[in-house]
Amino acid sequence: MTQSVYTQQAPSSFKLNQTIIANTPFKDEQAIAQAELYSHLESQAEAVAPTQDPLTSRDRRIIGEIIEVEPESIRTIWIEGGITVWVQFVEGGRLPFDRDWFAARVAEVKATLPETPLERNERLSDELEIACTVFGLYHGEIDWLGFSTKLYQDGHFVGFVGCNQQSWYARPRQYGLNRVAPSAEQVIGLLGVRVAVAA
């Protein structure tokens, strides 16, 4: 009596680290060896050249909210053929979604998902870095709890700058009245600092 075993070879881009199940009691040794090789090569490649994560923690929170999973379980996402959004999980497995439906849900969740303190600090820090570059300034260590710092230009103290829940603020001395503005660049301008001009 002849026995036949059916196994399907996964594409090289697919992480094949699971046991292949056949319709017969014995396992296809070649497929298992191939899976082990893929797993070994992937771990070696990651050790030599770690991949940069394209998703931020906020991206993961949004996707997790949409598909009702823990944000940490999401490895990455990609769009295939301009039609399907694929969500890849850390523990293996992936789910397909219609691109238009997924984009609409992302917009809905973004509008309602509150910003975490870490995300707020990252956003404010980026805005401050851009403003400092415009004016040719640099800042001291940032107090992340209240998001404030000292500004310097050519080694000279310029003033204090920070951001509270309402707006950006600045003052030229330790004590005194805050000057407020809606952006970091505008509030730095209130300190009397002029835009850096290329020589």
Buried (B, 14 or more C-beta within 10 A) or exposed (E): EEEEEEBEEBEEEEBBBEEBEBEEEEBBEEBBEBBEEBBEEEEEEEEEEEEEEEBEBBBBBBBBBBBEBEBEBBBBBEEEEEEEBEBBBEEEEBEEBEBEEBEEBBEEBEEEEEEEEEBBBBEBBEBBEEBBEBBBBBBEEBEBEEBBBBBBBEEEEBBBBBBEEEEBBBBBEEEEEBBBBEBBBBBBBBBEBEEEEEE
